[in-house]
Amino acid sequence: MADHKQLFVEQRDQRDFAVRKGKSDRASVVERTQQKAIEKARALNRGKAPLVERVRNTKTGGRNKWRKP
């Protein structure tokens, strides 16, 4: 079961980054860079690291994978 309080940072089609709560339709915050979105997510949910969408392909994983910053 997904934690509804968990925050996610994901890239939008507009190439900016949205901070969302689990199961939400709307973004809580939208930032131009992934780093700024991670900082906002940490400020919104102190004590729990956000899950961040991988936005590039690597040797160990591709896009649409989640990582902790």
N, C-alpha and C positions, 0 to 999 in steps of 0.2 A: 504494500500500500504506500502510495506517495505521501510525503510530508507536505501539507499545504502551506507550511510556513517556510519551507526551503525556497531560497531564491536562486534563479537561473539567469545567467547572462548569455544572450544569444544574438547572433547577427541577423539583422532584418534584410529584406530585399533592397532597401534603400542604402545599404552598406554602413548603417550605423548600428548601435548595439542597444538592445532593450534589456531591462532588468524586470523579471516577472516572478510572481509567486507561483507555486505549483498549481496547476489546474485553472489558472486565470486566463481570461481572454485579452485583457488590456495590460500594457506595460506600466509598471510603477514609475519608471524613469527611462528616458532615452538619452544616450550620450553618443558623441561622434567617435570616440575611441573605446576600445575594449578595456584599456587600463582605467579610464575614467568610470566606466560602467562597473568595473570590479570594485573600485573605491566606494562608489555610491551604494552598491549592494552590501559591502561590509559595514557601512555606516547605518544602513537601514536595519540590518539584522546582526547586531553585535553578538559575538560568541559562536556564530555558526558560519563557516565558510560557504560562499556561494558555489554552485556548480557552473562551470564555464564551458560553452560550446567550443570545440576545437575548430578553428577556421582555416587550417592549412593541413595538407597531407604530410605525414612524416613516415619514417621507417616503421614505427611501432603502432601507428594508428592513422586513421583518415578523418575526414569531416564527419559531423554528426555524432561525435563521441563526446562525452562529458569528462571534464577533469576538474580537480581542485586547484586553485591558483596558488 
